[in-house]
Amino acid sequence: MTAISSDRATEIQYVCDDTGQTVSVIVPIEVWKRITSQQVESLVVEGLDSGEPIEVTEEWWNAKRDRLLEKLDGDSQ
């Protein structure tokens, strides 16, 4: 696991031992100060084991945002 910090966030890069897949996670610095690297690694491994990987593209983010906005709009009515 590699951590690269700036004044606002920390980027964590983790290479999965089984697949060699690299996962990058950006954690706001205020969160990074409250958690340990073992907690982050545990969450990354849990995410890797959670199912089939997806490619997160601009189109995926737009669709995800639209679904969340629709859900929020439906909850407020």
C-alpha positions, 0 to 999 in steps of 0.5 A: 500500500502506498499513500501520497498526501497533499494538504487536502487529501491522501491518495492510497494505492493498493495492489491486490496480491491475488490479481495484481489489480491496483486500486486507488482511493482518495481520502480527505485528509480529515478522514485520513487523520482519524483512521489507520492504514490497516483500516484502509487496507481492510476496506480496500480488500473488502471492496475487491472481494465484493463482486465483479469489478466495474470500469468507472468512466465519465459516463458511469459517474454521470449515470450514478449521479442521475440515479442518486439525484432521482432517489433524493428527489423521490425521497423529498416528495 
